[in-house]
Amino acid sequence: MLGADSFIVSIAVSPLLLPRMSRAGLAILFGLFDALATTFGVALQGHVPRTEGRWAGPVFVVCYALYVSIVVHLRRRSFARWPVALLPILMSLDNLRYGLSDGAVQSAVASHVFALGCSSAVLSFTGLVVGRALTKSRSLQDRSRMSCCLMTAAAAIIALS
């Protein structure tokens, strides 16, 4: 299930990205932070207690969805898109928890981490493409509303998985 959160959240935020924002760059950030979080988790295994950061990512996604909803409701033309850059960090907390767990692979860590990072980046990019395709011909207001609904659904799916 690791990396699936990148796919789900990427579908949700894709309609909010401006054309000049790099979808590939965001996907690479998802993969990079998932790989780094897993590495840190394995490195810290046994040295720190296993944290329960499971809810941080979904809570942030819902808060951002609420923010976008309020701005759209007030019929403002623009809203802050920079919080999207925080999503790769927050969504990597599950990989940190995985790395800290006793079942995490400690032998051949580099290849395992590389595979997790690559799969997360590919899943994220796929989600960004799917999300953009679903909302391509819609107005910014419609895309924003759809994105809010998708973000709420994404947070629920991630929280319940």
C-alpha positions in Angstrom: 0.0 0.0 0.0 3.1 2.3 0.3 3.0 4.8 -2.5 -0.7 4.4 -3.1 -1.3 7.6 -1.1 0.8 9.5 -3.6 -1.5 8.3 -6.4 -4.7 9.2 -4.6 -3.6 12.6 -3.4 -2.1 13.4 -6.8 -5.4 12.8 -8.5 -7.0 15.2 -6.0 -4.5 18.1 -6.3 -3.8 17.9 -10.0 -6.8 20.1 -11.0 -5.4 22.9 -8.8 -1.9 23.0 -10.4 -1.2 25.8 -12.8 0.0 24.9 -16.3 3.5 26.2 -15.4 3.7 24.0 -12.3 5.7 20.9 -13.0 3.8 17.7 -12.5 6.9 15.7 -13.1 8.7 17.7 -10.4 5.9 17.1 -7.9 5.9 13.4 -8.7 9.7 13.2 -8.2 9.2 15.0 -4.8 6.6 12.3 -3.8 9.1 9.5 -4.7 12.1 11.3 -3.1 10.4 11.9 0.2 8.9 8.4 0.4 12.4 7.0 -0.2 14.0 9.4 2.4 11.4 8.6 5.0 11.9 4.9 4.6 15.6 5.3 4.9 15.4 7.4 8.0 12.9 4.9 9.5 15.3 2.0 8.9 18.3 4.0 10.2 16.4 5.0 13.4 14.9 1.6 14.0 15.4 0.7 17.6 16.6 4.2 18.5 13.3 6.0 18.7 9.8 4.8 19.6 7.5 4.0 16.6 5.5 7.2 16.1 1.8 7.3 15.2 1.9 10.0 12.5 -0.7 8.2 10.5 -3.3 11.0 10.7 -1.0 14.0 9.9 -1.2 13.6 6.1 -5.0 13.1 5.8 -5.7 15.9 8.3 -3.6 18.3 6.3 -5.3 17.2 3.0 -8.7 17.9 4.6 -7.6 21.3 6.0 -6.3 22.3 2.5 -9.5 21.1 0.9 -11.5 23.3 3.4 -9.3 26.3 2.6 -9.8 25.9 -1.1 -13.6 25.4 -0.6 -13.8 28.6 1.4 -11.9 30.6 -1.2 -14.0 29.2 -4.0 -17.2 29.9 -2.1 -16.1 33.5 -1.6 -15.5 33.6 -5.4 -11.9 34.8 -5.1 -9.9 34.3 -8.3 -6.8 33.0 -6.7 -5.7 31.0 -3.7 -2.4 29.8 -2.3 -1.1 26.7 -4.1 2.2 26.5 -2.2 0.7 24.0 0.4 0.7 21.4 -2.4 4.5 21.4 -2.0 4.1 20.1 1.6 2.1 17.1 0.5 5.0 14.9 -0.5 6.6 15.5 3.0 3.4 14.8 4.9 2.4 11.8 2.8 5.8 10.2 3.4 5.0 9.7 7.1 3.6 6.2 6.4 7.0 5.3 4.9 8.7 6.6 8.0 6.4 4.4 10.1 7.2 1.4 7.8 10.9 2.0 8.2 10.6 2.1 12.0 8.6 -1.1 12.1 10.2 -4.4 13.0 9.1 -5.9 9.7 11.0 -3.4 7.5 13.6 -4.9 5.3 17.1 -4.2 6.7 19.1 -6.2 4.2 19.4 -4.7 0.7 17.9 -1.4 2.0 19.2 0.6 -0.9 17.4 -1.4 -3.6 14.3 -1.6 -1.5 14.2 2.2 -0.9 15.0 2.9 -4.5 12.1 0.7 -5.6 9.7 2.3 -3.1 10.8 5.8 -4.3 10.4 5.0 -7.9 7.0 3.3 -7.5 5.8 6.3 -5.5 7.0 8.8 -8.1 5.4 6.8 -11.0 2.1 6.4 -9.1 2.1 10.1 -8.3 2.8 11.1 -11.9 0.0 8.8 -13.0 -2.4 10.3 -10.5 -1.4 13.8 -11.7 -2.1 12.9 -15.3 -5.4 11.2 -14.5 -6.5 14.2 -12.3 -5.7 16.6 -15.1 -7.4 14.6 -17.7 -10.6 14.4 -15.6 -10.8 18.2 -15.3 -9.1 19.5 -18.4 -11.9 21.4 -20.0 -13.5 22.8 -16.8 -13.3 26.3 -15.3 -11.0 27.0 -12.4 -14.0 27.2 -10.0 -15.3 23.8 -11.2 -11.8 22.3 -11.0 -11.4 23.7 -7.5 -14.7 22.2 -6.3 -13.8 18.9 -7.8 -10.4 19.0 -6.2 -11.9 19.7 -2.8 -14.2 16.7 -3.1 -11.4 14.5 -4.3 -9.1 15.7 -1.5 -11.7 14.9 1.1 -12.2 11.4 -0.4 -8.4 10.9 -0.6 -8.0 11.8 3.1 -10.8 9.3 4.0 -9.3 6.5 1.9 -5.8 7.0 3.3 -7.0 7.3 6.9 -9.1 4.1 6.6 -6.4 2.1 4.9 
